[in-house]
Amino acid sequence: MDGFYVPDSSDPDLFHSTEFTRGPWSPDAQHAGPPSALLGHVIERCRPEPECRVARVAVEILGPVPIAPLRAEARVIRAAARVTQPGRSVELIEATLSSDQGPALKASAWRLRQAEPELDVPAEVLPTGIQPGPDTVPQSPDHSFPSDQPVGFHTGVEYRFVSGAFRNPGPAVCWIRLRYPIVAGTSPSPLERTLAAADFGNGVSSVLPWGRYFFINTDLTVTLHREPVGEWVCLDAVTYPERSGIGLTESRLFDEKGPIGRSTQTLLLGTR
């Protein structure tokens, strides 16, 4: 069955990892994109509120994620009453991902009620800008990703560079689309697509040689002021390294209609 994870037939919180989750740093460990998206999957299904939307997800990466069965769970830990109308307008959701080796990721997410009717915000203060669409640039070959593994997250997604490349140091603009669902048998949500793509920020905008250095992110924070539309998510990414061994990647996020939000990653830098 095609997908980054296959749900267990008897345990709704258990997901079996496939080889499409493999990352670039170890053949036995996952890229952080798929498990972050899996947390998004369970967060959205935790006591869903039709009038609300997840506006921010902060993922903490507690260690290497093995390519193994994972338990993903989510719960509402804070619900705030709306000030002017009945019902809840703000919820904080906590999610955890663990294997038989222990906790792997944890995340917190703010779910906010959307205004109804929409607010009369002046057009001149709304976010603007657009990137050249994915149809205007060629598909990047799988072998351009710096991995010697024949199957991994780099083969489970399609990426198209407007500028930059994995092996060209510096800022980059790259469109990313999932080739498979995060959870087999489901359709990826806009949040899942964005979390999966956003974790490529430090890879597409790397400034240090892959063969000599590692630049592993310890977290991923995604804030969405608008829900993405369509299958493609674009990263306009920049990496800021320091000789101290601590760095930062910041990505402006787009869909084909315009800006949707931003993501950041804290980086651990070092030599291999």
C-alpha positions as a Python dict, from the first residue, in 0.01 Angstrom:
ca = {
    (1, 'M'): (0, 0, 0),
    (2, 'D'): (151, 339, -103),
    (3, 'G'): (209, 591, 173),
    (4, 'F'): (469, 713, 418),
    (5, 'Y'): (285, 532, 698),
    (6, 'V'): (41, 245, 700),
    (7, 'P'): (-219, 249, 981),
    (8, 'D'): (-235, -57, 1201),
    (9, 'S'): (-544, -268, 1138),
    (10, 'S'): (-633, -301, 1507),
    (11, 'D'): (-468, -11, 1692),
    (12, 'P'): (-580, 336, 1573),
    (13, 'D'): (-279, 508, 1734),
    (14, 'L'): (-17, 282, 1572),
    (15, 'F'): (139, 355, 1231),
    (16, 'H'): (389, 140, 1043),
    (17, 'S'): (670, 341, 879),
    (18, 'T'): (765, 269, 519),
    (19, 'E'): (1099, 324, 347),
    (20, 'F'): (967, 648, 197),
    (21, 'T'): (1028, 812, 538),
    (22, 'R'): (1408, 759, 523),
    (23, 'G'): (1621, 1073, 566),
    (24, 'P'): (1968, 1181, 447),
    (25, 'W'): (2169, 1139, 767),
    (26, 'S'): (2128, 765, 834),
    (27, 'P'): (1974, 476, 636),
    (28, 'D'): (1796, 366, 955),
    (29, 'A'): (1644, 702, 1054),
    (30, 'Q'): (1358, 908, 916),
    (31, 'H'): (1360, 1252, 761),
    (32, 'A'): (1179, 1480, 1007),
    (33, 'G'): (920, 1582, 746),
    (34, 'P'): (706, 1267, 747),
    (35, 'P'): (680, 1227, 1128),
    (36, 'S'): (605, 1599, 1165),
    (37, 'A'): (325, 1557, 911),
    (38, 'L'): (203, 1247, 1095),
    (39, 'L'): (171, 1457, 1410),
    (40, 'G'): (-27, 1707, 1204),
    (41, 'H'): (-250, 1419, 1094),
    (42, 'V'): (-341, 1321, 1451),
    (43, 'I'): (-364, 1684, 1571),
    (44, 'E'): (-632, 1764, 1313),
    (45, 'R'): (-829, 1454, 1414),
    (46, 'C'): (-820, 1537, 1785),
    (47, 'R'): (-1172, 1652, 1881),
    (48, 'P'): (-1208, 1842, 1551),
    (49, 'E'): (-1387, 2176, 1549),
    (50, 'P'): (-1532, 2250, 1200),
    (51, 'E'): (-1508, 2628, 1246),
    (52, 'C'): (-1147, 2616, 1367),
    (53, 'R'): (-813, 2571, 1194),
    (54, 'V'): (-462, 2488, 1312),
    (55, 'A'): (-263, 2812, 1284),
    (56, 'R'): (71, 2705, 1431),
    (57, 'V'): (253, 2379, 1498),
    (58, 'A'): (582, 2362, 1689),
    (59, 'V'): (758, 2025, 1664),
    (60, 'E'): (1044, 1929, 1896),
    (61, 'I'): (1267, 1653, 1760),
    (62, 'L'): (1381, 1450, 2061),
    (63, 'G'): (1615, 1219, 1872),
    (64, 'P'): (1651, 1004, 1560),
    (65, 'V'): (1319, 857, 1447),
    (66, 'P'): (1362, 489, 1355),
    (67, 'I'): (1196, 340, 1048),
    (68, 'A'): (970, 131, 1269),
    (69, 'P'): (615, 125, 1405),
    (70, 'L'): (527, 457, 1569),
    (71, 'R'): (258, 550, 1817),
    (72, 'A'): (102, 892, 1750),
    (73, 'E'): (-137, 1045, 2003),
    (74, 'A'): (-290, 1390, 2055),
    (75, 'R'): (-498, 1560, 2324),
    (76, 'V'): (-645, 1902, 2394),
    (77, 'I'): (-466, 2051, 2694),
    (78, 'R'): (-619, 2400, 2696),
    (79, 'A'): (-948, 2530, 2565),
    (80, 'A'): (-1039, 2897, 2602),
    (81, 'A'): (-1394, 3032, 2586),
    (82, 'R'): (-1475, 3293, 2325),
    (83, 'V'): (-1507, 3637, 2479),
    (84, 'T'): (-1791, 3779, 2268),
    (85, 'Q'): (-1984, 3466, 2168),
    (86, 'P'): (-2051, 3121, 2313),
    (87, 'G'): (-1811, 2842, 2221),
    (88, 'R'): (-1438, 2797, 2213),
    (89, 'S'): (-1210, 3014, 2003),
    (90, 'V'): (-861, 2902, 2109),
    (91, 'E'): (-734, 2552, 2180),
    (92, 'L'): (-386, 2420, 2256),
    (93, 'I'): (-326, 2064, 2141),
    (94, 'E'): (-34, 1845, 2246),
    (95, 'A'): (82, 1550, 2036),
    (96, 'T'): (351, 1287, 2088),
    (97, 'L'): (522, 1034, 1864),
    (98, 'S'): (708, 739, 2008),
    (99, 'S'): (862, 406, 1909),
    (100, 'D'): (960, 108, 2122),
    (101, 'Q'): (1285, 299, 2182),
    (102, 'G'): (1097, 581, 2357),
    (103, 'P'): (969, 932, 2269),
    (104, 'A'): (1078, 1060, 1927),
    (105, 'L'): (886, 1384, 1865),
    (106, 'K'): (646, 1604, 2052),
    (107, 'A'): (443, 1893, 1920),
    (108, 'S'): (213, 2169, 2037),
    (109, 'A'): (-46, 2329, 1812),
    (110, 'W'): (-274, 2631, 1841),
    (111, 'R'): (-614, 2578, 1685),
    (112, 'L'): (-807, 2902, 1634),
    (113, 'R'): (-1164, 2980, 1542),
    (114, 'Q'): (-1193, 3149, 1203),
    (115, 'A'): (-1388, 3473, 1182),
    (116, 'E'): (-1743, 3443, 1048),
    (117, 'P'): (-1819, 3662, 866),
    (118, 'E'): (-1468, 3744, 749),
    (119, 'L'): (-1308, 4059, 889),
    (120, 'D'): (-1310, 4373, 680),
    (121, 'V'): (-930, 4397, 660),
    (122, 'P'): (-801, 4657, 408),
    (123, 'A'): (-651, 4492, 101),
    (124, 'E'): (-332, 4700, 123),
    (125, 'V'): (-227, 4536, 452),
    (126, 'L'): (-290, 4176, 342),
    (127, 'P'): (17, 3960, 262),
    (128, 'T'): (115, 3981, -103),
    (129, 'G'): (368, 3830, -342),
    (130, 'I'): (386, 3525, -563),
    (131, 'Q'): (652, 3280, -679),
    (132, 'P'): (690, 3143, -1033),
    (133, 'G'): (463, 2839, -1040),
    (134, 'P'): (583, 2479, -1035),
    (135, 'D'): (476, 2436, -1397),
    (136, 'T'): (729, 2698, -1502),
    (137, 'V'): (1034, 2500, -1384),
    (138, 'P'): (1144, 2142, -1462),
    (139, 'Q'): (1118, 1854, -1218),
    (140, 'S'): (1441, 1797, -1025),
    (141, 'P'): (1584, 1443, -1063),
    (142, 'D'): (1587, 1220, -756),
    (143, 'H'): (1965, 1184, -777),
    (144, 'S'): (2011, 1557, -715),
    (145, 'F'): (1927, 1495, -347),
    (146, 'P'): (2248, 1416, -153),
    (147, 'S'): (2166, 1059, -51),
    (148, 'D'): (2302, 725, -167),
    (149, 'Q'): (1980, 549, -67),
    (150, 'P'): (1760, 432, -357),
    (151, 'V'): (1439, 487, -156),
    (152, 'G'): (1365, 760, 95),
    (153, 'F'): (1170, 1078, 151),
    (154, 'H'): (1355, 1226, -147),
    (155, 'T'): (1185, 969, -374),
    (156, 'G'): (848, 1011, -202),
    (157, 'V'): (820, 1377, -302),
    (158, 'E'): (855, 1578, -620),
    (159, 'Y'): (1059, 1899, -600),
    (160, 'R'): (1113, 2177, -850),
    (161, 'F'): (1368, 2454, -792),
    (162, 'V'): (1290, 2805, -907),
    (163, 'S'): (1637, 2904, -784),
    (164, 'G'): (1916, 2722, -605),
    (165, 'A'): (1957, 2344, -569),
    (166, 'F'): (2038, 2087, -303),
    (167, 'R'): (2406, 2084, -403),
    (168, 'N'): (2434, 2458, -473),
    (169, 'P'): (2508, 2643, -146),
    (170, 'G'): (2288, 2938, -60),
    (171, 'P'): (1925, 3054, -49),
    (172, 'A'): (1675, 2865, -262),
    (173, 'V'): (1316, 2876, -383),
    (174, 'C'): (1171, 2528, -424),
    (175, 'W'): (825, 2382, -487),
    (176, 'I'): (748, 2050, -315),
    (177, 'R'): (464, 1804, -371),
    (178, 'L'): (394, 1471, -202),
    (179, 'R'): (386, 1171, -435),
    (180, 'Y'): (208, 959, -172),
    (181, 'P'): (-26, 1027, 120),
    (182, 'I'): (124, 1067, 465),
    (183, 'V'): (-108, 793, 592),
    (184, 'A'): (-200, 528, 336),
    (185, 'G'): (-569, 529, 250),
    (186, 'T'): (-618, 899, 334),
    (187, 'S'): (-584, 1226, 144),
    (188, 'P'): (-312, 1458, 279),
    (189, 'S'): (-454, 1771, 437),
    (190, 'P'): (-308, 2116, 363),
    (191, 'L'): (-144, 2109, 708),
    (192, 'E'): (15, 1769, 645),
    (193, 'R'): (151, 1884, 307),
    (194, 'T'): (297, 2198, 460),
    (195, 'L'): (464, 2028, 755),
    (196, 'A'): (619, 1766, 525),
    (197, 'A'): (752, 2031, 286),
    (198, 'A'): (868, 2285, 545),
    (199, 'D'): (1121, 2046, 694),
    (200, 'F'): (1314, 2062, 365),
    (201, 'G'): (1410, 2424, 440),
    (202, 'N'): (1758, 2349, 576),
    (203, 'G'): (1820, 2106, 291),
    (204, 'V'): (1722, 2322, -4),
    (205, 'S'): (1907, 2628, 134),
    (206, 'S'): (2213, 2453, 277),
    (207, 'V'): (2527, 2669, 283),
    (208, 'L'): (2778, 2403, 393),
    (209, 'P'): (2895, 2102, 186),
    (210, 'W'): (2683, 1793, 252),
    (211, 'G'): (2984, 1562, 236),
    (212, 'R'): (3179, 1743, 508),
    (213, 'Y'): (2914, 1891, 741),
    (214, 'F'): (2586, 1795, 899),
    (215, 'F'): (2315, 2054, 972),
    (216, 'I'): (2040, 1871, 1156),
    (217, 'N'): (1732, 2057, 1275),
    (218, 'T'): (1625, 2010, 1635),
    (219, 'D'): (1279, 2153, 1575),
    (220, 'L'): (1031, 2277, 1317),
    (221, 'T'): (784, 2560, 1373),
    (222, 'V'): (522, 2636, 1108),
    (223, 'T'): (279, 2928, 1132),
    (224, 'L'): (3, 2956, 871),
    (225, 'H'): (-194, 3279, 835),
    (226, 'R'): (-383, 3116, 545),
    (227, 'E'): (-468, 2756, 468),
    (228, 'P'): (-272, 2634, 164),
    (229, 'V'): (-459, 2552, -156),
    (230, 'G'): (-352, 2275, -393),
    (231, 'E'): (-86, 2005, -382),
    (232, 'W'): (225, 2224, -411),
    (233, 'V'): (400, 2411, -126),
    (234, 'C'): (682, 2652, -205),
    (235, 'L'): (975, 2731, 26),
    (236, 'D'): (1171, 3055, -13),
    (237, 'A'): (1443, 2941, 228),
    (238, 'V'): (1756, 3094, 380),
    (239, 'T'): (2004, 2931, 620),
    (240, 'Y'): (2206, 3135, 870),
    (241, 'P'): (2506, 2939, 1011),
    (242, 'E'): (2743, 3041, 1290),
    (243, 'R'): (3089, 2913, 1383),
    (244, 'S'): (2946, 2829, 1725),
    (245, 'G'): (2776, 2528, 1563),
    (246, 'I'): (2425, 2668, 1601),
    (247, 'G'): (2228, 2788, 1301),
    (248, 'L'): (1883, 2890, 1183),
    (249, 'T'): (1679, 2829, 871),
    (250, 'E'): (1385, 3054, 788),
    (251, 'S'): (1142, 2979, 505),
    (252, 'R'): (868, 3195, 362),
    (253, 'L'): (588, 2960, 256),
    (254, 'F'): (371, 2996, -54),
    (255, 'D'): (107, 2815, -254),
    (256, 'E'): (23, 2903, -614),
    (257, 'K'): (-205, 3185, -498),
    (258, 'G'): (53, 3362, -280),
    (259, 'P'): (202, 3364, 72),
    (260, 'I'): (62, 3127, 335),
    (261, 'G'): (302, 3160, 629),
    (262, 'R'): (653, 3097, 758),
    (263, 'S'): (861, 2822, 910),
    (264, 'T'): (1180, 2814, 1115),
    (265, 'Q'): (1428, 2543, 1211),
    (266, 'T'): (1701, 2554, 1474),
    (267, 'L'): (2013, 2379, 1343),
    (268, 'L'): (2290, 2177, 1503),
    (269, 'L'): (2600, 2220, 1283),
    (270, 'G'): (2910, 2003, 1284),
    (271, 'T'): (3159, 1805, 1079),
    (272, 'R'): (3099, 1444, 986),
}
